[in-house]
C-alpha cells in the first residue's frame, strides 16, 4: 500500500500536467492541482514512504543563527527492508525528476513558458527529497559501519579476556611459530 501512494502522487501530477488540457481549459485550476499533488508527493515521500520502504527519514531546520541542520533517522536493523520495496522507492525517487526534466526541455522547445513554474517546482521538490535521502542513506551506512567495527572490537576484546580462549590462541600461535622454526632449520 505504501508503494501505491509513493507512486500515486508522482503519476497524478505528471498525468495532470501532460493531459490536463483534455479535462479543463482553466490553467489556474491545473496549476494549483499540480502544485498540491507535488506537495502531497513531497510530504508522502519524506515522511511516510521513505520510513516504511527503506527505513530512512530526514528533515532539516534553520537554527537561530540562520544555518541549516540536517537530521537523519534510520532503522537499526535494515534486514527488515524488502529489496522490492527498496528498488521501487529509489526507482520512483529517481525516475520522477527525469520525467520532469524531459518536460522542462519540451516546454522550453515549444515555448510554453507559462507551465514551466510547475516543472521547476516539481524538480526542486524531487531534488530536495533525493538530496535528503542520499545524505540519510550515507549517514545510515556510516552509522552501521561504526556499529559493526565497535561490535567487532568489543567481541574480540571479550574473547581475549576469556582465559581459555586466550590460552588457545596463544598456544596455537606458539605452535605455528615453533613448527615454522623447525621447518626452517
C-alpha positions in Angstrom: 0.0 0.0 0.0 2.9 2.4 0.8 4.4 1.8 -2.7 1.0 2.7 -4.2 1.0 6.1 -2.5 4.7 6.6 -3.2 4.0 6.4 -6.9 0.4 7.7 -7.0 1.0 11.4 -6.4 4.0 11.4 -8.8 1.9 9.8 -11.5 -1.1 12.1 -10.9 1.0 15.3 -11.1 2.7 14.1 -14.3 -0.6 13.0 -15.8 -2.4 16.2 -15.0 0.5 18.3 -16.3 0.5 16.4 -19.6 -3.2 15.7 -20.1 -4.8 18.5 -18.0 -6.0 20.4 -21.1 -8.2 17.4 -22.0 -10.2 17.9 -18.9 -10.2 21.7 -18.4 -9.1 24.8 -20.2 -8.6 26.6 -16.9 -4.8 27.0 -16.5 -5.0 28.2 -12.9 -7.0 25.1 -11.8 -4.4 22.8 -13.5 -1.6 24.8 -11.9 -3.0 24.7 -8.4 -3.9 21.0 -8.5 -0.4 20.1 -9.9 1.3 22.0 -7.1 -1.0 20.4 -4.5 -0.2 16.9 -5.9 3.5 17.7 -5.9 3.3 18.9 -2.2 1.4 15.7 -1.3 4.2 13.7 -3.1 7.0 15.5 -1.3 5.4 15.1 2.1 4.5 11.4 1.5 8.0 10.5 0.3 9.7 12.5 3.0 7.6 11.4 6.0 5.9 8.1 5.1 7.3 6.0 2.2 10.9 6.7 3.0 10.5 5.5 6.5 8.4 2.4 5.6 10.0 1.3 2.4 13.7 1.9 3.1 13.8 2.7 6.8 15.1 6.2 6.3 13.8 9.6 7.3 15.3 13.1 7.1 14.4 16.7 7.9 16.2 19.9 8.3 15.6 23.0 10.2 17.0 26.5 10.4 18.9 27.4 13.5 18.7 30.8 15.2 22.0 31.8 13.5 20.5 31.1 10.1 22.4 27.9 9.3 20.6 24.6 8.4 20.9 21.5 10.4 20.1 18.2 8.8 18.7 15.4 11.0 18.7 11.8 9.8 17.0 8.7 11.1 17.4 5.1 10.1 16.3 1.7 11.2 18.7 -0.1 13.5 18.1 -3.4 11.6 18.0 -2.9 7.8 17.3 -6.6 7.3 13.6 -5.7 7.8 13.7 -3.8 4.4 12.4 -5.7 1.4 14.6 -5.5 -1.8 11.4 -4.9 -3.9 10.3 -2.1 -1.7 13.7 -0.5 -1.7 14.0 -0.7 -5.5 10.5 0.7 -6.0 11.3 3.6 -3.6 14.7 4.5 -5.2 13.3 4.0 -8.7 10.3 6.3 -8.1 12.6 8.8 -6.5 15.0 9.0 -9.5 12.6 8.4 -12.4 10.2 11.3 -11.4 12.8 14.1 -11.9 13.9 12.5 -15.1 10.3 12.8 -16.4 10.0 16.4 -15.2 13.4 17.2 -16.8 12.2 15.9 -20.2 9.0 18.0 -19.8 11.2 21.1 -19.0 13.1 20.6 -22.2 9.9 20.1 -24.2 8.3 23.1 -22.6 11.3 25.3 -23.5 11.4 24.0 -27.1 7.7 24.5 -27.6 8.0 28.0 -25.9 5.3 27.2 -23.4 6.7 29.2 -20.5 3.5 29.5 -18.6 3.7 25.9 -17.4 7.4 25.9 -16.6 6.9 27.0 -12.9 5.1 23.7 -12.3 8.0 21.8 -13.8 10.6 23.9 -11.8 8.6 23.3 -8.6 8.4 19.6 -9.3 12.2 19.4 -9.9 13.0 21.4 -6.8 10.8 19.2 -4.6 12.2 16.0 -6.2 15.8 17.1 -5.8 15.2 18.1 -2.2 14.0 14.5 -1.5 16.8 13.0 -3.5 19.4 15.1 -1.6 17.9 14.3 1.7 17.7 10.6 1.1 21.2 10.3 -0.3 22.6 12.1 2.8 20.4 10.0 5.0 21.5 6.8 3.3 25.2 7.6 3.6 24.7 8.6 7.2 22.9 5.2 7.9 25.8 3.3 6.2 28.4 5.2 8.2 26.4 4.5 11.4 26.1 0.8 10.5 29.8 0.6 9.7 30.7 2.2 13.0 28.4 -0.2 14.9 30.0 -3.2 13.2 33.5 -2.0 13.9 32.7 -1.3 17.5 31.0 -4.7 17.9 34.0 -6.5 16.4 36.4 -4.7 18.7 34.2 -5.4 21.8 33.8 -9.0 20.7 37.5 -9.6 20.1 38.4 -7.9 23.4 35.8 -10.0 25.3 37.1 -13.2 23.6 40.7 -12.4 24.6 39.7 -11.6 28.1 38.3 -15.2 28.4 41.4 -17.1 29.7 40.6 -20.4 27.9 40.2 -18.6 24.5 43.4 -16.5 25.2 45.3 -19.7 26.1 44.1 -21.5 23.0 45.0 -18.5 20.7 48.5 -18.2 22.3 49.2 -21.9 22.2 48.0 -22.1 18.5 50.3 -19.1 17.6 53.2 -20.6 19.5 52.7 -24.0 18.0 52.6 -22.5 14.5 55.7 -20.4 15.2 57.6 -23.5 16.6 56.6 -25.6 13.6 57.8 -22.8 11.2 61.1 -22.5 13.1 61.6 -26.3 12.9 60.8 -26.4 9.2 63.3 -23.6 8.5 66.1 -25.4 10.3 
